[in-house]
Each structure stands twice: as structure tokens, then as C-alpha cells.
Amino acid sequence: MDKYSALFEDEDDVFLGSPKSKFFDVVFNANNDVARFELEAMVNRMAAMELYMEEHMESLEAVEKKIKDFLYTKADEVEAHAKNTYIFYMGAILSKSE
């Protein structure tokens, strides 16, 4: 992926926005309680994953190094999964807001 292509992602998208930009549109415009609940769920899930990694590794520093290495070596996969995560939580917020 070209390093500047993300700047134009919104213009090229058929729905006039990337999953990330649409996620933030939904979070900032949805019912505050619903958005807050889903954001707390995201943070709790992330905290659980970090604690799980820390239990299975020698230290928090080792976890941080592993995450940084993973982000570097698997950047495309992480980006694709992040887009899916934005879509999943956007759907969760929208389905609970109606």
C-alpha cells in the first residue's frame, strides 16, 4: 500500500468513507450510552488480551515489544483486521441504537 493512499481512502470509497471514519461518525452521533458501552467493551477486550499475553510472557515490556514487532511484521494483516473491527463495533452500536 502506498504511504499516501490512506489520505485518499475516503474519496475512493463507494460509501464516501473508510470503516475508520464511518466508525467515528457513528460513535459521535449515536446514542451516548450505547456508544460508551461499546467503547468500554472494546477497552475491556483489549485489556484482557494484554493481561493474557502478560501471563504467558515474562513481563509487560516483553508484551510491548511483541506487539510492536507484530505491528511491524504484520502491518497489512493488522490493518485489515482493524477495518473489520471498526465495522463490527459500528454494527454493534447501530443495532443497539435503533
N, CA, C and O of each residue as an XYZ file, in Angstrom:
392
protein
N       0.849     -1.182      0.000
C       0.000      0.000      0.000
C       0.887      1.234      0.000
O       1.795      1.352      0.823
N       0.633      2.126     -0.895
C       1.350      3.385     -0.978
C       1.137      4.172      0.305
O       0.033      4.177      0.848
N       2.182      4.841      0.802
C       2.062      5.507      2.098
C       1.085      6.675      2.102
O       0.659      7.114      3.170
N       0.721      7.189      0.921
C      -0.226      8.297      0.854
C      -1.627      7.861      0.455
O      -2.541      8.685      0.420
N      -1.808      6.602      0.161
C      -3.118      6.148     -0.307
C      -4.201      6.304      0.756
O      -5.371      6.502      0.427
N      -3.819      6.217      2.025
C      -4.807      6.365      3.095
C      -5.410      7.765      3.106
O      -6.544      7.953      3.546
N      -4.648      8.751      2.619
C      -5.180     10.112      2.574
C      -6.386     10.226      1.656
O      -7.253     11.075      1.863
N      -6.439      9.372      0.646
C      -7.499      9.441     -0.353
C      -8.510      8.318     -0.217
O      -9.397      8.170     -1.057
N      -8.380      7.522      0.843
C      -9.260      6.376      1.015
C     -10.725      6.786      1.046
O     -11.565      6.118      0.444
N     -11.041      7.866      1.734
C     -12.426      8.314      1.826
C     -12.996      8.693      0.458
O     -14.159      8.405      0.173
N     -12.200      9.328     -0.376
C     -12.676      9.757     -1.686
C     -12.954      8.583     -2.608
O     -13.849      8.650     -3.450
N     -12.186      7.500     -2.453
C     -12.312      6.356     -3.340
C     -13.392      5.375     -2.892
O     -13.819      4.531     -3.680
N     -13.827      5.468     -1.674
C     -14.762      4.504     -1.129
C     -16.170      4.761     -1.642
O     -16.611      5.908     -1.721
N     -16.873      3.689     -1.990
C     -18.223      3.809     -2.537
C     -19.199      4.431     -1.531
O     -20.174      5.072     -1.925
N     -18.936      4.243     -0.237
C     -19.822      4.795      0.796
C     -19.304      6.133      1.327
O     -19.764      6.612      2.364
N     -18.353      6.731      0.618
C     -17.782      8.021      0.983
C     -17.208      8.027      2.391
O     -17.490      8.924      3.185
N     -16.411      7.032      2.687
C     -15.731      6.977      3.966
C     -15.122      5.620      4.217
O     -15.639      4.596      3.772
N     -14.032      5.624      4.925
C     -13.378      4.380      5.310
C     -14.127      3.793      6.507
O     -14.911      4.493      7.148
N     -13.896      2.527      6.810
C     -14.508      1.963      8.022
C     -14.152      2.772      9.270
O     -14.978      2.940     10.166
N     -12.916      3.272      9.319
C     -12.498      4.073     10.469
C     -13.292      5.372     10.561
O     -13.801      5.710     11.630
N     -13.402      6.103      9.452
C     -14.120      7.377      9.500
C     -15.606      7.173      9.780
O     -16.216      7.963     10.501
N     -16.191      6.121      9.217
C     -17.605      5.836      9.468
C     -17.829      5.423     10.919
O     -18.841      5.783     11.520
N     -16.878      4.660     11.487
C     -16.965      4.258     12.888
C     -17.043      5.496     13.776
O     -17.893      5.583     14.662
N     -16.143      6.457     13.527
C     -16.153      7.664     14.349
C     -17.408      8.501     14.115
O     -17.909      9.126     15.050
N     -17.919      8.526     12.901
C     -19.203      9.192     12.645
C     -20.295      8.574     13.505
O     -21.094      9.278     14.122
N     -20.316      7.244     13.536
C     -21.344      6.546     14.312
C     -21.151      6.804     15.799
O     -22.118      7.112     16.496
N     -19.926      6.685     16.301
C     -19.662      6.886     17.731
C     -20.081      8.287     18.173
O     -20.692      8.445     19.229
N     -19.756      9.304     17.369
C     -20.042     10.675     17.768
C     -21.498     11.078     17.569
O     -21.939     12.091     18.110
N     -22.253     10.288     16.791
C     -23.645     10.647     16.522
C     -24.668      9.670     17.095
O     -25.869      9.937     17.062
N     -24.202      8.555     17.614
C     -25.119      7.549     18.172
C     -25.532      7.948     19.586
O     -25.019      8.903     20.169
N     -26.464      7.189     20.101
C     -26.862      7.342     21.490
C     -25.610      7.249     22.359
O     -24.844      6.292     22.244
N     -25.402      8.237     23.225
C     -24.188      8.313     24.036
C     -23.992      7.083     24.903
O     -22.870      6.590     25.020
N     -25.055      6.576     25.515
C     -24.939      5.414     26.387
C     -24.529      4.167     25.606
O     -23.714      3.375     26.079
N     -25.089      3.995     24.419
C     -24.760      2.838     23.589
C     -23.310      2.922     23.129
O     -22.575      1.938     23.212
N     -22.896      4.080     22.649
C     -21.514      4.252     22.194
C     -20.540      4.029     23.348
O     -19.518      3.364     23.181
N     -20.851      4.573     24.495
C     -19.986      4.403     25.670
C     -19.868      2.929     26.056
O     -18.779      2.453     26.375
N     -20.993      2.205     26.026
C     -20.998      0.780     26.365
C     -20.077      0.002     25.417
O     -19.278     -0.819     25.867
N     -20.186      0.256     24.117
C     -19.375     -0.469     23.138
C     -17.902     -0.084     23.222
O     -17.033     -0.938     23.045
N     -17.610      1.181     23.488
C     -16.213      1.590     23.659
C     -15.609      0.946     24.904
O     -14.444      0.549     24.891
N     -16.394      0.841     25.981
C     -15.917      0.158     27.177
C     -15.672     -1.317     26.891
O     -14.707     -1.893     27.395
N     -16.532     -1.931     26.090
C     -16.341     -3.332     25.711
C     -15.042     -3.508     24.926
O     -14.317     -4.483     25.126
N     -14.753     -2.562     24.031
C     -13.502     -2.625     23.256
C     -12.293     -2.533     24.187
O     -11.351     -3.316     24.063
N     -12.320     -1.589     25.108
C     -11.188     -1.407     26.017
C     -11.038     -2.626     26.935
O      -9.918     -3.073     27.183
N     -12.144     -3.164     27.435
C     -12.074     -4.354     28.285
C     -11.492     -5.536     27.527
O     -10.699     -6.300     28.077
N     -11.883     -5.689     26.270
C     -11.346     -6.779     25.447
C      -9.843     -6.598     25.231
O      -9.077     -7.557     25.331
N      -9.430     -5.382     24.939
C      -8.016     -5.104     24.742
C      -7.238     -5.360     26.038
O      -6.154     -5.942     26.002
N      -7.773     -4.937     27.158
C      -7.107     -5.157     28.451
C      -6.982     -6.652     28.745
O      -5.946     -7.107     29.231
N      -8.031     -7.408     28.452
C      -7.982     -8.860     28.674
C      -6.905     -9.513     27.809
O      -6.179    -10.390     28.277
N      -6.802     -9.086     26.550
C      -5.779     -9.648     25.662
C      -4.376     -9.304     26.154
O      -3.477    -10.144     26.105
N      -4.188     -8.081     26.624
C      -2.876     -7.695     27.129
C      -2.522     -8.474     28.390
O      -1.384     -8.917     28.543
N      -3.482     -8.646     29.293
C      -3.227     -9.418     30.515
C      -2.939    -10.876     30.190
O      -2.067    -11.493     30.801
N      -3.665    -11.422     29.236
C      -3.431    -12.800     28.806
C      -2.006    -12.948     28.271
O      -1.299    -13.895     28.613
N      -1.596    -11.998     27.428
C      -0.238    -12.039     26.888
C       0.796    -11.917     28.007
O       1.807    -12.618     28.008
N       0.534    -11.032     28.945
C       1.484    -10.829     30.039
C       1.623    -12.093     30.887
O       2.718    -12.414     31.349
N       0.504    -12.819     31.096
C       0.550    -14.072     31.853
C       1.410    -15.118     31.151
O       2.038    -15.955     31.800
N       1.432    -15.062     29.827
C       2.144    -16.069     29.051
C       3.515    -15.601     28.573
O       4.186    -16.300     27.814
N       3.924    -14.429     29.014
C       5.245    -13.900     28.688
C       5.882    -13.452     29.995
O       5.229    -13.423     31.038
N       7.153    -13.104     29.928
C       7.876    -12.813     31.165
C       7.590    -11.448     31.773
O       7.758    -11.274     32.980
N       7.158    -10.460     30.964
C       6.959     -9.120     31.524
C       6.091     -8.265     30.606
O       5.821     -8.616     29.457
N       5.670     -7.142     31.153
C       4.905     -6.174     30.368
C       5.775     -5.615     29.242
O       5.280     -5.355     28.145
N       7.040     -5.434     29.505
C       7.956     -4.941     28.477
C       8.041     -5.932     27.311
O       8.099     -5.523     26.152
N       8.048     -7.226     27.617
C       8.085     -8.252     26.572
C       6.803     -8.213     25.738
O       6.835     -8.414     24.524
N       5.681     -7.953     26.399
C       4.408     -7.829     25.691
C       4.460     -6.635     24.748
O       4.083     -6.749     23.581
N       4.921     -5.499     25.241
C       5.018     -4.298     24.409
C       5.925     -4.526     23.203
O       5.606     -4.097     22.095
N       7.055     -5.200     23.417
C       7.977     -5.482     22.319
C       7.323     -6.414     21.300
O       7.446     -6.205     20.093
N       6.635     -7.429     21.784
C       5.967     -8.376     20.886
C       4.901     -7.667     20.056
O       4.780     -7.916     18.856
N       4.134     -6.793     20.684
C       3.091     -6.047     19.970
C       3.721     -5.151     18.906
O       3.251     -5.123     17.769
N       4.763     -4.428     19.254
C       5.435     -3.551     18.278
C       5.995     -4.361     17.117
O       5.846     -3.974     15.958
N       6.644     -5.490     17.426
C       7.182     -6.355     16.367
C       6.066     -6.863     15.466
O       6.204     -6.885     14.243
N       4.960     -7.269     16.079
C       3.823     -7.801     15.316
C       3.234     -6.728     14.420
O       2.923     -6.988     13.258
N       3.079     -5.512     14.957
C       2.558     -4.400     14.159
C       3.450     -4.116     12.956
O       2.963     -3.762     11.882
N       4.746     -4.271     13.140
C       5.689     -4.008     12.050
C       5.671     -5.131     11.014
O       5.612     -4.865      9.813
N       5.720     -6.372     11.466
C       5.834     -7.503     10.534
C       4.515     -7.894      9.888
O       4.508     -8.480      8.806
N       3.415     -7.582     10.525
C       2.098     -7.977     10.019
C       1.204     -6.767      9.767
O      -0.006     -6.829      9.985
N       1.795     -5.674      9.313
C       1.075     -4.406      9.166
C      -0.175     -4.533      8.293
O      -1.226     -3.997      8.644
N      -0.076     -5.225      7.175
C      -1.234     -5.360      6.283
C      -2.356     -6.162      6.931
O      -3.530     -5.811      6.810
N      -1.990     -7.236      7.619
C      -2.995     -8.056      8.296
C      -3.650     -7.283      9.443
O      -4.860     -7.370      9.653
N      -2.843     -6.534     10.175
C      -3.377     -5.726     11.280
C      -4.335     -4.673     10.742
O      -5.404     -4.454     11.313
N      -3.960     -4.023      9.653
C      -4.826     -3.000      9.048
C      -6.153     -3.607      8.602
O      -7.208     -3.016      8.834
N      -6.117     -4.768      7.971
C      -7.348     -5.424      7.523
C      -8.218     -5.820      8.714
O      -9.438     -5.657      8.682
N      -7.587     -6.335      9.757
C      -8.350     -6.734     10.939
C      -8.924     -5.510     11.657
O     -10.036     -5.559     12.183
N      -8.170     -4.424     11.676
C      -8.665     -3.188     12.294
C      -9.916     -2.694     11.564
O     -10.881     -2.271     12.199
N      -9.898     -2.748     10.226
C     -11.081     -2.344      9.460
C     -12.275     -3.213      9.819
O     -13.384     -2.704      9.985
N     -12.061     -4.521      9.941
C     -13.149     -5.418     10.331
C     -13.646     -5.109     11.736
O     -14.843     -5.194     12.010
N     -12.723     -4.750     12.627
C     -13.104     -4.401     13.997
C     -13.946     -3.131     14.021
O     -14.948     -3.065     14.733
N     -13.549     -2.123     13.248
C     -14.354     -0.900     13.146
C     -15.762     -1.236     12.665
O     -16.743     -0.735     13.213
N     -15.860     -2.074     11.651
C     -17.163     -2.445     11.094
C     -17.982     -3.216     12.119
O     -19.179     -2.969     12.263
N     -17.355     -4.146     12.834
C     -18.069     -4.934     13.841
C     -18.664     -4.040     14.925
O     -19.852     -4.135     15.233
N     -17.830     -3.165     15.506
C     -18.335     -2.317     16.594
C     -19.291     -1.240     16.095
O     -20.192     -0.830     16.827
N     -19.110     -0.781     14.872
C     -20.071      0.153     14.288
C     -21.435     -0.537     14.167
O     -22.466      0.056     14.483
N     -21.431     -1.773     13.715
C     -22.677     -2.530     13.619
C     -23.320     -2.752     14.982
O     -24.539     -2.668     15.130
N     -22.481     -3.036     15.974
C     -22.996     -3.244     17.335
C     -23.654     -1.976     17.870
O     -24.713     -2.037     18.494
N     -23.030     -0.838     17.626
C     -23.599      0.441     18.075
C     -24.894      0.744     17.341
O     -25.892      1.115     17.959
N     -24.880      0.588     16.040
C     -26.076      0.897     15.246
C     -27.237     -0.025     15.581
O     -28.383      0.419     15.643
N     -26.954     -1.302     15.796
C     -28.047     -2.239     16.077
C     -28.684     -1.981     17.425
O     -29.862     -2.282     17.616
N     -27.921     -1.422     18.376
C     -28.455     -1.123     19.703
C     -29.045      0.284     19.788
O     -29.692      0.632     20.776
N     -28.820      1.086     18.756
C     -29.304      2.468     18.773
C     -30.694      2.618     18.177
O     -31.312      3.675     18.298
N     -31.186      1.573     17.537
C     -32.480      1.698     16.867
C     -33.626      1.367     17.765
O     -34.780      1.427     17.340
